[in-house]
Every structure is written in C-alpha cells, then in structure tokens.
C-alpha cells in the first residue's frame, strides 16, 4: 500500500498548488464605492456564473473539497 500513499500524496501536492493558483487568480470581492450607487451591477456582475470568474469560483470549490478529502484520507493510518 506504500505506492497508493505516494500517489495520494502527489495528488495532494498538485491539488495544493492548483488551489493556490486559482485563489490568487480571482478578483477581490470588495466593490468599493461603486456598490453604493449600484454601479457594480453590470452585465458581467449578473452573469458571473457563466463567466471566467464563475468558472474560477466553481473550480476553487471543487479543489477545496478534494483538498479536505485527501487530507482526511492521508491522515488515516490505514496505509
């Protein structure tokens, strides 16, 4: 089972790197003073789920869940 643990560790490291890159690629959530007047509600603000920002958020969630699962599995002393 040592090879399986090495495989999971490498997968965990790749997940950590990808998660870090995705978080750094995202924009900040603070809208500044434009949020007071409603200027932040543009076409791209309403359709964020279909934009590049929405895709980054979705992949960040997926990689975060994978990170947690791999951390739990690697912490078990079954291997």
Biopython code that builds the backbone (N, CA, C, O; Angstrom):
import numpy as np
from Bio.PDB.StructureBuilder import StructureBuilder

atoms = [
    (1, "UNK", "N", (0.809, -1.199, 0.000)),
    (1, "UNK", "CA", (0.000, 0.000, 0.000)),
    (1, "UNK", "C", (0.854, 1.266, 0.000)),
    (1, "UNK", "O", (0.305, 2.368, -0.009)),
    (2, "UNK", "N", (2.160, 1.142, 0.010)),
    (2, "UNK", "CA", (3.021, 2.314, 0.019)),
    (2, "UNK", "C", (2.920, 3.120, -1.269)),
    (2, "UNK", "O", (3.014, 4.348, -1.244)),
    (3, "UNK", "N", (2.729, 2.437, -2.392)),
    (3, "UNK", "CA", (2.625, 3.130, -3.676)),
    (3, "UNK", "C", (1.337, 3.953, -3.750)),
    (3, "UNK", "O", (1.317, 5.038, -4.332)),
    (4, "UNK", "N", (0.269, 3.429, -3.157)),
    (4, "UNK", "CA", (-1.002, 4.164, -3.153)),
    (4, "UNK", "C", (-0.892, 5.429, -2.307)),
    (4, "UNK", "O", (-1.445, 6.468, -2.667)),
    (5, "UNK", "N", (-0.179, 5.342, -1.182)),
    (5, "UNK", "CA", (0.017, 6.525, -0.324)),
    (5, "UNK", "C", (0.870, 7.573, -1.053)),
    (5, "UNK", "O", (0.604, 8.770, -0.944)),
    (6, "UNK", "N", (1.876, 7.135, -1.785)),
    (6, "UNK", "CA", (2.700, 8.071, -2.552)),
    (6, "UNK", "C", (1.861, 8.743, -3.636)),
    (6, "UNK", "O", (1.978, 9.947, -3.864)),
    (7, "UNK", "N", (1.018, 7.960, -4.299)),
    (7, "UNK", "CA", (0.131, 8.517, -5.319)),
    (7, "UNK", "C", (-0.802, 9.572, -4.716)),
    (7, "UNK", "O", (-0.981, 10.645, -5.292)),
    (8, "UNK", "N", (-1.391, 9.269, -3.565)),
    (8, "UNK", "CA", (-2.287, 10.235, -2.912)),
    (8, "UNK", "C", (-1.535, 11.479, -2.456)),
    (8, "UNK", "O", (-2.075, 12.584, -2.525)),
    (9, "UNK", "N", (-0.310, 11.321, -1.995)),
    (9, "UNK", "CA", (0.495, 12.465, -1.567)),
    (9, "UNK", "C", (0.828, 13.370, -2.746)),
    (9, "UNK", "O", (0.756, 14.593, -2.626)),
    (10, "UNK", "N", (1.191, 12.785, -3.877)),
    (10, "UNK", "CA", (1.475, 13.579, -5.073)),
    (10, "UNK", "C", (0.213, 14.291, -5.546)),
    (10, "UNK", "O", (0.269, 15.457, -5.935)),
    (11, "UNK", "N", (-0.913, 13.605, -5.518)),
    (11, "UNK", "CA", (-2.190, 14.214, -5.882)),
    (11, "UNK", "C", (-2.532, 15.365, -4.931)),
    (11, "UNK", "O", (-3.051, 16.395, -5.360)),
    (12, "UNK", "N", (-2.241, 15.185, -3.651)),
    (12, "UNK", "CA", (-2.480, 16.217, -2.644)),
    (12, "UNK", "C", (-1.620, 17.451, -2.909)),
    (12, "UNK", "O", (-2.104, 18.578, -2.804)),
    (13, "UNK", "N", (-0.367, 17.247, -3.247)),
    (13, "UNK", "CA", (0.539, 18.368, -3.532)),
    (13, "UNK", "C", (0.084, 19.120, -4.781)),
    (13, "UNK", "O", (0.076, 20.351, -4.793)),
    (14, "UNK", "N", (-0.294, 18.391, -5.827)),
    (14, "UNK", "CA", (-0.788, 19.040, -7.041)),
    (14, "UNK", "C", (-2.077, 19.819, -6.773)),
    (14, "UNK", "O", (-2.283, 20.900, -7.324)),
    (15, "UNK", "N", (-2.936, 19.262, -5.926)),
    (15, "UNK", "CA", (-4.165, 19.950, -5.550)),
    (15, "UNK", "C", (-3.857, 21.226, -4.783)),
    (15, "UNK", "O", (-4.506, 22.249, -5.001)),
    (16, "UNK", "N", (-2.888, 21.181, -3.900)),
    (16, "UNK", "CA", (-2.491, 22.374, -3.133)),
    (16, "UNK", "C", (-1.990, 23.479, -4.054)),
    (16, "UNK", "O", (-2.355, 24.644, -3.892)),
    (17, "UNK", "N", (-1.167, 23.116, -5.004)),
    (17, "UNK", "CA", (-0.619, 24.106, -5.937)),
    (17, "UNK", "C", (-1.725, 24.693, -6.803)),
    (17, "UNK", "O", (-1.786, 25.908, -6.994)),
    (18, "UNK", "N", (-2.603, 23.838, -7.329)),
    (18, "UNK", "CA", (-3.693, 24.320, -8.181)),
    (18, "UNK", "C", (-4.657, 25.201, -7.399)),
    (18, "UNK", "O", (-5.135, 26.208, -7.921)),
    (19, "UNK", "N", (-4.948, 24.836, -6.159)),
    (19, "UNK", "CA", (-5.845, 25.631, -5.324)),
    (19, "UNK", "C", (-5.245, 27.001, -5.031)),
    (19, "UNK", "O", (-5.955, 28.006, -5.056)),
    (20, "UNK", "N", (-3.958, 27.048, -4.758)),
    (20, "UNK", "CA", (-3.288, 28.322, -4.513)),
    (20, "UNK", "C", (-3.332, 29.216, -5.742)),
    (20, "UNK", "O", (-3.607, 30.411, -5.629)),
    (21, "UNK", "N", (-3.066, 28.657, -6.908)),
    (21, "UNK", "CA", (-3.083, 29.431, -8.151)),
    (21, "UNK", "C", (-4.485, 29.966, -8.439)),
    (21, "UNK", "O", (-4.639, 31.121, -8.835)),
    (22, "UNK", "N", (-5.505, 29.131, -8.242)),
    (22, "UNK", "CA", (-6.874, 29.569, -8.518)),
    (22, "UNK", "C", (-7.317, 30.680, -7.573)),
    (22, "UNK", "O", (-7.992, 31.620, -7.993)),
    (23, "UNK", "N", (-6.945, 30.580, -6.312)),
    (23, "UNK", "CA", (-7.320, 31.632, -5.357)),
    (23, "UNK", "C", (-6.630, 32.942, -5.720)),
    (23, "UNK", "O", (-7.240, 34.007, -5.626)),
    (24, "UNK", "N", (-5.381, 32.877, -6.128)),
    (24, "UNK", "CA", (-4.663, 34.101, -6.484)),
    (24, "UNK", "C", (-5.155, 34.709, -7.796)),
    (24, "UNK", "O", (-4.990, 35.910, -8.010)),
    (25, "UNK", "N", (-5.753, 33.910, -8.675)),
    (25, "UNK", "CA", (-6.257, 34.424, -9.947)),
    (25, "UNK", "C", (-7.578, 35.167, -9.792)),
    (25, "UNK", "O", (-7.939, 35.953, -10.669)),
    (26, "UNK", "N", (-8.310, 34.942, -8.701)),
    (26, "UNK", "CA", (-9.622, 35.538, -8.539)),
    (26, "UNK", "C", (-9.517, 37.002, -8.134)),
    (26, "UNK", "O", (-8.547, 37.436, -7.512)),
    (27, "UNK", "N", (-10.555, 37.746, -8.513)),
    (27, "UNK", "CA", (-10.618, 39.151, -8.142)),
    (27, "UNK", "C", (-11.115, 39.282, -6.719)),
    (27, "UNK", "O", (-11.728, 38.362, -6.176)),
    (28, "UNK", "N", (-10.846, 40.440, -6.110)),
    (28, "UNK", "CA", (-11.350, 40.710, -4.776)),
    (28, "UNK", "C", (-12.855, 40.903, -4.797)),
    (28, "UNK", "O", (-13.417, 41.288, -5.822)),
    (29, "UNK", "N", (-13.510, 40.641, -3.683)),
    (29, "UNK", "CA", (-14.966, 40.755, -3.610)),
    (29, "UNK", "C", (-15.409, 42.161, -3.237)),
    (29, "UNK", "O", (-16.599, 42.462, -3.331)),
    (30, "UNK", "N", (-14.510, 43.024, -2.822)),
    (30, "UNK", "CA", (-14.873, 44.379, -2.442)),
    (30, "UNK", "C", (-15.178, 45.200, -3.695)),
    (30, "UNK", "O", (-14.353, 45.281, -4.605)),
    (31, "UNK", "N", (-16.363, 45.806, -3.739)),
    (31, "UNK", "CA", (-16.772, 46.574, -4.912)),
    (31, "UNK", "C", (-16.375, 48.039, -4.815)),
    (31, "UNK", "O", (-16.452, 48.765, -5.806)),
    (32, "UNK", "N", (-15.962, 48.475, -3.664)),
    (32, "UNK", "CA", (-15.596, 49.874, -3.494)),
    (32, "UNK", "C", (-16.817, 50.759, -3.418)),
    (32, "UNK", "O", (-17.886, 50.306, -3.010)),
    (33, "UNK", "N", (-16.678, 52.015, -3.804)),
    (33, "UNK", "CA", (-17.783, 52.963, -3.734)),
    (33, "UNK", "C", (-18.816, 52.746, -4.829)),
    (33, "UNK", "O", (-19.917, 53.290, -4.746)),
    (34, "UNK", "N", (-18.495, 51.976, -5.837)),
    (34, "UNK", "CA", (-19.452, 51.715, -6.903)),
    (34, "UNK", "C", (-20.647, 50.910, -6.426)),
    (34, "UNK", "O", (-21.711, 50.964, -7.043)),
    (35, "UNK", "N", (-20.492, 50.169, -5.344)),
    (35, "UNK", "CA", (-21.595, 49.362, -4.828)),
    (35, "UNK", "C", (-22.673, 50.230, -4.184)),
    (35, "UNK", "O", (-23.825, 49.806, -4.085)),
    (36, "UNK", "N", (-22.322, 51.420, -3.750)),
    (36, "UNK", "CA", (-23.300, 52.300, -3.095)),
    (36, "UNK", "C", (-24.346, 52.776, -4.088)),
    (36, "UNK", "O", (-25.539, 52.791, -3.784)),
    (37, "UNK", "N", (-23.903, 53.159, -5.262)),
    (37, "UNK", "CA", (-24.830, 53.686, -6.256)),
    (37, "UNK", "C", (-25.414, 52.600, -7.161)),
    (37, "UNK", "O", (-26.260, 52.895, -8.006)),
    (38, "UNK", "N", (-24.988, 51.382, -7.001)),
    (38, "UNK", "CA", (-25.489, 50.305, -7.841)),
    (38, "UNK", "C", (-24.720, 50.150, -9.135)),
    (38, "UNK", "O", (-25.159, 49.429, -10.031)),
    (39, "UNK", "N", (-23.588, 50.808, -9.250)),
    (39, "UNK", "CA", (-22.796, 50.730, -10.477)),
    (39, "UNK", "C", (-22.134, 49.368, -10.644)),
    (39, "UNK", "O", (-21.679, 49.031, -11.737)),
    (40, "UNK", "N", (-22.077, 48.589, -9.581)),
    (40, "UNK", "CA", (-21.433, 47.279, -9.665)),
    (40, "UNK", "C", (-22.307, 46.258, -10.392)),
    (40, "UNK", "O", (-21.811, 45.215, -10.818)),
    (41, "UNK", "N", (-23.594, 46.543, -10.536)),
    (41, "UNK", "CA", (-24.494, 45.609, -11.205)),
    (41, "UNK", "C", (-24.443, 45.821, -12.713)),
    (41, "UNK", "O", (-25.289, 46.514, -13.278)),
    (42, "UNK", "N", (-23.477, 45.239, -13.341)),
    (42, "UNK", "CA", (-23.346, 45.315, -14.786)),
    (42, "UNK", "C", (-23.760, 43.975, -15.375)),
    (42, "UNK", "O", (-24.189, 43.072, -14.656)),
    (43, "UNK", "N", (-23.630, 43.863, -16.655)),
    (43, "UNK", "CA", (-23.943, 42.592, -17.320)),
    (43, "UNK", "C", (-23.084, 41.470, -16.766)),
    (43, "UNK", "O", (-23.581, 40.373, -16.510)),
    (44, "UNK", "N", (-21.785, 41.739, -16.579)),
    (44, "UNK", "CA", (-20.885, 40.699, -16.092)),
    (44, "UNK", "C", (-21.148, 40.395, -14.628)),
    (44, "UNK", "O", (-20.909, 39.271, -14.187)),
    (45, "UNK", "N", (-21.632, 41.357, -13.868)),
    (45, "UNK", "CA", (-21.954, 41.110, -12.476)),
    (45, "UNK", "C", (-23.158, 40.206, -12.326)),
    (45, "UNK", "O", (-23.226, 39.409, -11.390)),
    (46, "UNK", "N", (-24.110, 40.322, -13.241)),
    (46, "UNK", "CA", (-25.317, 39.498, -13.170)),
    (46, "UNK", "C", (-25.078, 38.085, -13.690)),
    (46, "UNK", "O", (-25.737, 37.143, -13.249)),
    (47, "UNK", "N", (-24.157, 37.931, -14.609)),
    (47, "UNK", "CA", (-23.906, 36.625, -15.238)),
    (47, "UNK", "C", (-22.553, 36.059, -14.829)),
    (47, "UNK", "O", (-21.839, 35.493, -15.658)),
    (48, "UNK", "N", (-22.198, 36.208, -13.559)),
    (48, "UNK", "CA", (-20.897, 35.732, -13.110)),
    (48, "UNK", "C", (-20.762, 34.218, -13.174)),
    (48, "UNK", "O", (-19.653, 33.706, -13.328)),
    (49, "UNK", "N", (-21.863, 33.499, -13.060)),
    (49, "UNK", "CA", (-21.793, 32.043, -13.093)),
    (49, "UNK", "C", (-21.332, 31.497, -14.421)),
    (49, "UNK", "O", (-20.784, 30.397, -14.486)),
    (50, "UNK", "N", (-21.549, 32.259, -15.495)),
    (50, "UNK", "CA", (-21.154, 31.801, -16.832)),
    (50, "UNK", "C", (-19.863, 32.441, -17.310)),
    (50, "UNK", "O", (-19.394, 32.146, -18.408)),
    (51, "UNK", "N", (-19.289, 33.309, -16.502)),
    (51, "UNK", "CA", (-18.070, 33.994, -16.916)),
    (51, "UNK", "C", (-16.838, 33.238, -16.424)),
    (51, "UNK", "O", (-16.943, 32.184, -15.797)),
    (52, "UNK", "N", (-15.690, 33.793, -16.720)),
    (52, "UNK", "CA", (-14.427, 33.203, -16.277)),
    (52, "UNK", "C", (-14.337, 33.217, -14.754)),
    (52, "UNK", "O", (-13.832, 32.273, -14.147)),
    (53, "UNK", "N", (-14.827, 34.291, -14.141)),
    (53, "UNK", "CA", (-14.802, 34.394, -12.676)),
    (53, "UNK", "C", (-15.665, 33.295, -12.048)),
    (53, "UNK", "O", (-15.280, 32.700, -11.041)),
    (54, "UNK", "N", (-16.824, 33.027, -12.641)),
    (54, "UNK", "CA", (-17.685, 31.965, -12.136)),
    (54, "UNK", "C", (-17.033, 30.607, -12.251)),
    (54, "UNK", "O", (-17.180, 29.763, -11.367)),
    (55, "UNK", "N", (-16.310, 30.392, -13.340)),
    (55, "UNK", "CA", (-15.614, 29.126, -13.522)),
    (55, "UNK", "C", (-14.496, 28.971, -12.484)),
    (55, "UNK", "O", (-14.286, 27.880, -11.954)),
    (56, "UNK", "N", (-13.784, 30.060, -12.198)),
    (56, "UNK", "CA", (-12.726, 30.005, -11.194)),
    (56, "UNK", "C", (-13.290, 29.690, -9.812)),
    (56, "UNK", "O", (-12.700, 28.920, -9.054)),
    (57, "UNK", "N", (-14.433, 30.287, -9.490)),
    (57, "UNK", "CA", (-15.064, 30.031, -8.192)),
    (57, "UNK", "C", (-15.506, 28.574, -8.094)),
    (57, "UNK", "O", (-15.325, 27.931, -7.060)),
    (58, "UNK", "N", (-16.083, 28.064, -9.168)),
    (58, "UNK", "CA", (-16.557, 26.673, -9.174)),
    (58, "UNK", "C", (-15.397, 25.700, -8.999)),
    (58, "UNK", "O", (-15.486, 24.763, -8.206)),
    (59, "UNK", "N", (-14.305, 25.917, -9.737)),
    (59, "UNK", "CA", (-13.154, 25.026, -9.630)),
    (59, "UNK", "C", (-12.463, 25.147, -8.280)),
    (59, "UNK", "O", (-11.899, 24.176, -7.775)),
    (60, "UNK", "N", (-12.508, 26.345, -7.696)),
    (60, "UNK", "CA", (-11.937, 26.520, -6.363)),
    (60, "UNK", "C", (-12.704, 25.683, -5.348)),
    (60, "UNK", "O", (-12.102, 25.064, -4.471)),
    (61, "UNK", "N", (-14.026, 25.662, -5.463)),
    (61, "UNK", "CA", (-14.839, 24.846, -4.551)),
    (61, "UNK", "C", (-14.547, 23.363, -4.726)),
    (61, "UNK", "O", (-14.436, 22.628, -3.745)),
    (62, "UNK", "N", (-14.422, 22.926, -5.970)),
    (62, "UNK", "CA", (-14.149, 21.510, -6.237)),
    (62, "UNK", "C", (-12.784, 21.113, -5.673)),
    (62, "UNK", "O", (-12.653, 20.071, -5.031)),
    (63, "UNK", "N", (-11.773, 21.944, -5.913)),
    (63, "UNK", "CA", (-10.436, 21.627, -5.421)),
    (63, "UNK", "C", (-10.353, 21.718, -3.905)),
    (63, "UNK", "O", (-9.579, 20.986, -3.289)),
    (64, "UNK", "N", (-11.137, 22.604, -3.290)),
    (64, "UNK", "CA", (-11.148, 22.698, -1.829)),
    (64, "UNK", "C", (-11.754, 21.443, -1.206)),
    (64, "UNK", "O", (-11.264, 20.960, -0.185)),
    (65, "UNK", "N", (-12.811, 20.914, -1.809)),
    (65, "UNK", "CA", (-13.408, 19.671, -1.306)),
    (65, "UNK", "C", (-12.430, 18.511, -1.491)),
    (65, "UNK", "O", (-12.279, 17.678, -0.598)),
    (66, "UNK", "N", (-11.766, 18.457, -2.645)),
    (66, "UNK", "CA", (-10.765, 17.413, -2.877)),
    (66, "UNK", "C", (-9.614, 17.534, -1.888)),
    (66, "UNK", "O", (-9.099, 16.521, -1.412)),
    (67, "UNK", "N", (-9.206, 18.757, -1.574)),
    (67, "UNK", "CA", (-8.148, 19.005, -0.596)),
    (67, "UNK", "C", (-8.534, 18.434, 0.769)),
    (67, "UNK", "O", (-7.737, 17.752, 1.412)),
    (68, "UNK", "N", (-9.765, 18.719, 1.205)),
    (68, "UNK", "CA", (-10.222, 18.238, 2.510)),
    (68, "UNK", "C", (-10.301, 16.710, 2.536)),
    (68, "UNK", "O", (-9.886, 16.081, 3.509)),
    (69, "UNK", "N", (-10.830, 16.121, 1.474)),
    (69, "UNK", "CA", (-10.943, 14.653, 1.431)),
    (69, "UNK", "C", (-9.570, 13.981, 1.438)),
    (69, "UNK", "O", (-9.357, 12.998, 2.147)),
    (70, "UNK", "N", (-8.647, 14.517, 0.649)),
    (70, "UNK", "CA", (-7.303, 13.942, 0.618)),
    (70, "UNK", "C", (-6.591, 14.126, 1.951)),
    (70, "UNK", "O", (-5.851, 13.242, 2.383)),
    (71, "UNK", "N", (-6.804, 15.265, 2.610)),
    (71, "UNK", "CA", (-6.175, 15.486, 3.912)),
    (71, "UNK", "C", (-6.695, 14.488, 4.939)),
    (71, "UNK", "O", (-5.927, 13.979, 5.756)),
    (72, "UNK", "N", (-7.986, 14.210, 4.903)),
    (72, "UNK", "CA", (-8.566, 13.236, 5.839)),
    (72, "UNK", "C", (-8.052, 11.835, 5.547)),
    (72, "UNK", "O", (-7.672, 11.107, 6.465)),
    (73, "UNK", "N", (-8.037, 11.451, 4.272)),
    (73, "UNK", "CA", (-7.591, 10.109, 3.900)),
    (73, "UNK", "C", (-6.103, 9.913, 4.223)),
    (73, "UNK", "O", (-5.706, 8.855, 4.712)),
    (74, "UNK", "N", (-5.296, 10.921, 3.952)),
    (74, "UNK", "CA", (-3.855, 10.794, 4.229)),
    (74, "UNK", "C", (-3.582, 10.807, 5.734)),
    (74, "UNK", "O", (-2.553, 10.289, 6.170)),
    (75, "UNK", "N", (-4.464, 11.378, 6.523)),
    (75, "UNK", "CA", (-4.268, 11.421, 7.964)),
    (75, "UNK", "C", (-4.608, 10.083, 8.610)),
    (75, "UNK", "O", (-4.119, 9.787, 9.700)),
    (76, "UNK", "N", (-5.429, 9.278, 7.967)),
    (76, "UNK", "CA", (-5.746, 7.953, 8.496)),
    (76, "UNK", "C", (-4.513, 7.075, 8.397)),
    (76, "UNK", "O", (-3.808, 7.103, 7.387)),
    (77, "UNK", "N", (-4.253, 6.319, 9.404)),
    (77, "UNK", "CA", (-3.053, 5.452, 9.404)),
    (77, "UNK", "C", (-3.394, 4.046, 8.936)),
    (77, "UNK", "O", (-3.001, 3.061, 9.561)),
    (78, "UNK", "N", (-4.125, 3.961, 7.840)),
    (78, "UNK", "CA", (-4.521, 2.674, 7.296)),
    (78, "UNK", "C", (-3.440, 2.133, 6.367)),
    (78, "UNK", "O", (-3.307, 0.920, 6.206)),
    (79, "UNK", "N", (-2.675, 3.023, 5.761)),
    (79, "UNK", "CA", (-1.696, 2.611, 4.752)),
    (79, "UNK", "C", (-0.431, 2.123, 5.389)),
    (79, "UNK", "O", (0.503, 1.736, 4.687)),
]
sb = StructureBuilder()
sb.init_structure("model")
sb.init_model(0)
sb.init_chain("A")
sb.init_seg("    ")
for serial, (resi, resn, name, xyz) in enumerate(atoms, 1):
    if name == "N":
        sb.init_residue(resn, " ", resi, " ")
    sb.init_atom(name, np.array(xyz, "f"), 0.0, 1.0, " ", f" {name:<3s}", serial, name[0])
structure = sb.get_structure()
